[in-house]
């Protein structure tokens, strides 16, 4: 009888899986039909795009990850920031590409993303190509959307819109007052006063230290953005700052102030870009161009530089978050990737790209150790910091040969936070009773959400957290060759911008992935004119492999998914999914909970 039920439920599960896969296949086939119809309507333009000159279109209004997603369902996502940088770099050597037409973000983006895109566009322009940007207004009050395109040769703005990019703002959530009303007790230890990740739960407003640090990095980001944009626009810094902060401006006023160059609708600006490119030119999305580059034969010779990428919360294990989960850095996965790059005979240097506010102290230390081992193996390690490389994200970077951050990157946050929310009283108010039972030592109930810390539990946890903080500051002092007393002065959980961190000795250079590649060349002794191959570790899984990881597919299911993979690779299906995605666009922890301003 037991075998009967096992067989029965196994059969039912097989039917359900089969039905789901069938529905997916039908959906993909319908999408392919829709895409085919759309493809026929654009055949003329596509034919011209393959044979004539190109203007690449970069749409900054689409939310982008820093690095390519490893999800099997991410093939319709826009290019990541890393992919934009590498694609524009390759486009500089393509004689067909005459320029870039940028659709500016109206509301704001990560400061470091804006900074890195701006730098990539500047290098592209220096190669003799043009960059024209169009904004349907700079409607967000933050400067970052304007900062991303301030270096364009021409900035167009729709004449019915406004220029409201007047500064920078961020918001912090405080739940302390709410928890008091509902009987939730927040018990946290923070090393030290600037380590404000737990303030969300413990406070009802800014502490003095929290406000000081937040105001400091917001001002530093604003100063960096205004200085760079003023240089782009050919104005002195004081005059430019006044024109910005005196907003909002109408489109006409922004034109008169020299903040934009032309007024008009997107179609007019697009035609102006095509006019610059020549009579045979056509517009091509940068995503399409990048896919065509990926399909073309790549370089098979030249020294290899490894790129190990990680974004999201740091956790132990593989970092797999399951269906619908966000990106994460797994201690096992990232350490294994660094080890693999270090073991590869043809890899001359390793770039570790980090976009993380921290997470598990244990996993961060695991990755730190992998960086140390790579250096001991004779491979230079360069860390490239993206929007955020703080707390655990800084911990793993500390032993690198060179640390490079954008001026607006949020980094540092050298500190530790630990605690829990005690909800016993809140549950009592609604008639719920949970009673913990334990045997053995008193510490067995330390992590229970039903009981506050006892004095002995609190003392033990404080000792553990203090030891981790000592380890963290010691790692930084050793890796950055700084006196431990100096590290403890600038640590205390405080967040700094990349520009501030450079002055403090926490990073070595200002820049992004491009500058990290230059540093890798230097340390590996590779000539500046020699072509290098950038190899990703771990390699991007195929859709089939990613689905296997995601669902743990059986051999029977794998056969069905292999057919699904073939469909997913069809250009028509990819085009349809991309169009659909566009239509919908809008233990002890070392964690930084700063909100990246936009």
Secondary structure, DSSP 4 states (H G I P E B T S, - for coil): -HHHHHHHHHHHHHHHHHHHHHHHHHHHHHHHHHHHHHHHHTHHHHHHHHHS-EEEEEETTS---SS----TT-TTSPPPHHHHHHHHHHHTT-TTEEEEEEE--SS---HHHHHHHHHHHHHHHHTT-EEEEEES-B-SSBSHHHHTTTT-SEEEE-TTSEE---B--------HHHHHHHT-EEEEEEESTT--TTHHHH-SS--HHHHHHHHHHHHHHHHHHHHHHHHHTT--HHHHHHHHHT--EEHHHHHHTTS-SEE--HHHHHHHHHHHH-TT-EEEEHHHHHHHHHHS----SS-EEEEEEEESEEESTT----TT---EEEHHHHHHHHHHHHH-TTEEEEEEEEEE-EEEHHHHHHHHHHHHHHHHTT-EEEEEEEEEEETHHHHTTTTSSEEEE-TT-EEE---EEEEEEE-HHHHHTTT--------SSGGGGTT-SSSPPPHHHHHHHHHHHHHHHHHHHHHHHHHHT--HHHHHHH-TT-EEEHHHHHHHTS-SEE--HHHHHHHHHHHHT--TTS--EEEEESPPPPHHHHHHHHH---HHHHHHHHHHHHHHTSHHHHHHHHHHHHHT----EEE--PPPP-
